[in-house]
């Protein structure tokens, strides 16, 4: 069977990704919401859903029952993808054909899934006050941990300078102030708003009977909704003059983050060349940044690069001494220029191609990784499968990588340090 999709009566899209080499089935509901000032009350919703349902009022009771269902796994999540918050509720269960007797595990698991998503535990018609307060504390702890992890903090500050007026600059949990303002009333209102208006997908991946799964989902997940909100197409950030921003903090190791903006995204034919470009520049130990900045000159404790291919952005991150800032940024600029000139060896190209293709093949071992790839495709507007990416990577030349490099422009050089030159 190939990938198929169908629209349920309430406008939710059901995506079926059959994988016959698995013994399990992954089922997940994904709700997309613009990342804005309501991030805190949006992000808290799935955390409240996992606290309990009408039938299983506590998380302990819910988990205990799931354990009885042959270890069916349940989880929630909040993802930031481009300028969207993606809320997820997911389960993973063993296919009935591998269980003893006349088992209907799929239907039993879907009954719980339905309760978690649509019938959470309430008090006086709203989320329980104690659950709201507990999850607020948990989320505030996650936000505060950002300050303790100086690398993540520097990355977040770089985003705030890169696009201060865009949702992309926001933390997926919002700010401490926004979390503190959440009440059981506003959380419940946001939950209802999401159910009624958020663009929503249900993904099923793994081994399953297509007709049976479609019936199990459509008969249980038909809640009333308004005409579905369509996902906004990702908008590239405006290209601006390069800025150097230095901010002080009492830290021993400086944190450097450089934001590079380009037009090539996951929606582009050049996407395979983009991920090769990133790998050659800073994705692996053999990459230019690691070899030239850390190994040869000893300027960095660590250095590497990463992509947000939905937004067409690349981030170069390094831990350096304050006194090494000027030399480090100059060497990084040299590597970016080498990429633009096509100064890439055949070995660099082939080593990177091999590492990327191996990583893609490893994704076959994890159903959630394959669904994550599909979610990114849903947001970006273009679906790349593991086989299509592996094949496309084979065709990428040094000239293709150079074409990508010419489109990449350094926008922000952000440095968080305790002093120095």
NORWODA-V778633 format. One record per backbone hydrogen bond with DSSP energy under -1.0 kcal/mol. NH is the residue of the N-H (numbers start at 1). CO is the residue of the C=O. If there is no record, write none. Layout:
# NORWODA-V778633
NH;CO + NH;CO
This chain:
# NORWODA-V778633
4;16 + 6;14 + 8;12 + 11;8 + 13;200 + 14;6 + 15;202 + 16;4 + 17;204 + 19;206 + 22;19 + 25;93 + 26;205 + 27;91 + 28;203 + 29;89 + 30;201 + 31;87 + 32;199 + 33;85 + 35;83 + 39;36 + 42;38 + 43;39 + 44;40 + 45;42 + 48;44 + 49;45 + 50;46 + 51;48 + 53;56 + 54;119 + 62;58 + 63;59 + 64;60 + 65;61 + 66;62 + 67;63 + 68;64 + 70;68 + 71;67 + 72;66 + 73;92 + 75;90 + 77;88 + 79;86 + 81;84 + 84;81 + 85;33 + 86;79 + 87;31 + 88;77 + 89;29 + 90;75 + 91;27 + 92;73 + 93;25 + 95;23 + 98;95 + 99;96 + 103;101 + 108;104 + 109;105 + 110;106 + 111;107 + 112;108 + 113;109 + 114;110 + 115;111 + 116;112 + 117;113 + 118;114 + 119;115 + 121;52 + 123;126 + 126;123 + 132;128 + 133;129 + 134;130 + 135;131 + 136;132 + 137;133 + 138;134 + 139;135 + 140;136 + 141;137 + 142;138 + 143;139 + 144;140 + 145;141 + 146;143 + 147;144 + 149;145 + 150;148 + 153;149 + 154;150 + 155;151 + 156;152 + 157;153 + 158;154 + 159;155 + 160;156 + 161;157 + 162;158 + 163;159 + 166;163 + 169;166 + 170;167 + 174;171 + 179;175 + 180;176 + 181;177 + 182;179 + 187;183 + 188;184 + 189;185 + 190;186 + 191;187 + 192;188 + 193;189 + 194;190 + 195;191 + 196;192 + 197;193 + 198;194 + 201;30 + 202;13 + 203;28 + 204;15 + 205;26 + 206;17 + 207;24 + 213;209 + 214;210 + 215;211 + 216;212 + 217;213 + 218;214 + 219;215 + 221;217 + 226;196 + 243;411 + 245;413 + 247;415 + 249;417 + 251;249 + 254;320 + 255;416 + 256;318 + 257;414 + 258;316 + 259;412 + 260;314 + 261;409 + 262;312 + 266;309 + 268;265 + 271;268 + 274;270 + 275;271 + 276;272 + 277;273 + 278;274 + 279;275 + 280;276 + 281;277 + 282;278 + 287;284 + 288;280 + 289;281 + 291;287 + 292;288 + 293;289 + 295;290 + 296;291 + 299;293 + 301;319 + 304;317 + 305;282 + 306;315 + 308;313 + 312;308 + 313;308 + 314;260 + 315;306 + 316;258 + 317;304 + 318;256 + 319;302 + 320;254 + 324;321 + 325;322 + 328;324 + 329;325 + 330;326 + 331;327 + 332;328 + 333;329 + 334;330 + 335;331 + 336;332 + 337;333 + 338;334 + 339;335 + 340;336 + 341;337 + 343;338 + 344;342 + 349;345 + 350;346 + 351;347 + 352;348 + 353;349 + 354;350 + 355;351 + 356;352 + 357;353 + 358;354 + 359;355 + 360;356 + 361;357 + 362;358 + 364;361 + 365;362 + 366;363 + 370;366 + 371;367 + 372;368 + 373;369 + 374;370 + 375;371 + 376;372 + 377;373 + 378;374 + 379;375 + 380;376 + 381;377 + 389;385 + 390;386 + 391;387 + 392;388 + 393;389 + 394;390 + 396;393 + 401;397 + 402;398 + 403;399 + 404;400 + 405;401 + 406;402 + 407;404 + 408;405 + 409;261 + 411;259 + 412;259 + 413;243 + 414;257 + 415;245 + 416;255 + 417;247
